[in-house]
Amino acid sequence: MSAHCMLTGAQPGFGNTISHSHRRTSRRFNPNIQSKRYWLPPEGRHVRLRLSTKGIKTVDTIGVEAAVARIRARGVKV
C-alpha cells in the first residue's frame, strides 16, 4: 500500500517495458505520491496525508475538512 493515494485512491498501474529488440518485461507505473501535513482546525491538530499530486490539488480546491471527510468515508483512518 505504499504507492496509494488516500484521497483519490490512485494506485500503481502495470504494463511492459519494451526493449529495442522488442523483448517485453513487466514494470510498474507508480503514482506521484507525496506526504503532506495539513492543519485540521476542527480537531486542533495536524494530519499527515499521503496524497498524489492530483489529490493535493483537490485538497487545495475543496479544503482540508472536506478532503478528510472524503478520506474517512472511504474507510481510511486519519
GILIN-V590040 format. One record per pair of residues at least 24 apart in sequence whose ideal C-beta (glycine too) atoms are under 10 Angstrom apart, sorted by the first residue. I is the first residue (numbers start at 1). GAP is how many residues later the second one is. D is the distance in Angstrom with one decimal. If there is no record, write none. Layout:
i->I gap->GAP d->D
i->I gap->GAP d->D
//
This chain:
i->1 gap->49 d->9.2
i->2 gap->28 d->8.7
i->2 gap->31 d->7.7
i->2 gap->48 d->8.5
i->3 gap->25 d->7.9
i->3 gap->26 d->9.5
i->3 gap->27 d->4.4
i->3 gap->28 d->6.0
i->3 gap->29 d->9.3
i->3 gap->30 d->5.6
i->3 gap->47 d->9.2
i->3 gap->49 d->9.2
i->4 gap->26 d->9.7
i->4 gap->27 d->7.9
i->4 gap->29 d->7.2
i->4 gap->46 d->7.2
i->4 gap->48 d->8.9
i->4 gap->72 d->9.5
i->5 gap->26 d->6.1
i->5 gap->27 d->9.2
i->5 gap->28 d->6.3
i->5 gap->29 d->9.4
i->5 gap->44 d->9.0
i->5 gap->45 d->7.0
i->5 gap->46 d->5.5
i->5 gap->47 d->4.0
i->5 gap->48 d->9.2
i->5 gap->49 d->7.6
i->5 gap->50 d->4.8
i->5 gap->51 d->9.4
i->5 gap->53 d->9.6
i->5 gap->66 d->9.7
i->6 gap->27 d->9.3
i->6 gap->41 d->9.9
i->6 gap->42 d->10.0
i->6 gap->43 d->5.5
i->6 gap->44 d->5.5
i->6 gap->45 d->6.2
i->6 gap->46 d->9.1
i->6 gap->49 d->7.2
i->6 gap->61 d->8.9
i->6 gap->62 d->9.4
i->6 gap->64 d->9.2
i->6 gap->65 d->5.1
i->6 gap->66 d->9.9
i->6 gap->68 d->7.9
i->6 gap->70 d->5.4
i->6 gap->71 d->9.7
i->6 gap->72 d->7.7
i->7 gap->42 d->7.2
i->7 gap->43 d->9.2
i->7 gap->44 d->5.6
i->7 gap->45 d->7.7
i->7 gap->47 d->8.6
i->7 gap->48 d->4.0
i->7 gap->49 d->8.7
i->7 gap->51 d->6.0
i->7 gap->52 d->7.0
i->7 gap->55 d->9.5
i->7 gap->60 d->5.8
i->7 gap->61 d->9.0
i->7 gap->63 d->6.3
i->7 gap->64 d->5.7
i->7 gap->67 d->8.2
i->7 gap->69 d->8.9
i->8 gap->43 d->7.7
i->8 gap->44 d->5.8
i->8 gap->45 d->10.0
i->8 gap->46 d->5.9
i->8 gap->47 d->4.8
i->8 gap->48 d->10.0
i->8 gap->50 d->6.9
i->8 gap->62 d->9.3
i->8 gap->63 d->9.9
i->8 gap->66 d->9.8
i->9 gap->43 d->9.2
i->9 gap->46 d->9.1
i->9 gap->62 d->9.9
i->9 gap->65 d->7.0
i->9 gap->67 d->9.4
i->10 gap->41 d->9.0
i->10 gap->42 d->4.6
i->10 gap->43 d->9.5
i->10 gap->44 d->7.0
i->10 gap->45 d->7.3
i->11 gap->41 d->9.5
i->31 gap->24 d->9.0
i->32 gap->24 d->9.5
i->38 gap->25 d->9.7
i->38 gap->26 d->4.7
i->38 gap->27 d->9.7
i->38 gap->29 d->8.1
i->38 gap->30 d->8.1
i->38 gap->40 d->9.9
i->39 gap->25 d->7.2
i->40 gap->24 d->5.9
i->40 gap->25 d->7.1
i->40 gap->27 d->9.8
i->40 gap->28 d->6.3
i->40 gap->38 d->8.3
i->41 gap->24 d->7.5
i->42 gap->26 d->8.9
i->43 gap->25 d->8.7
i->43 gap->35 d->9.3
i->47 gap->24 d->9.1
i->47 gap->31 d->5.4
i->48 gap->30 d->9.0
i->49 gap->27 d->9.5
i->49 gap->29 d->7.3
i->50 gap->26 d->9.7
//
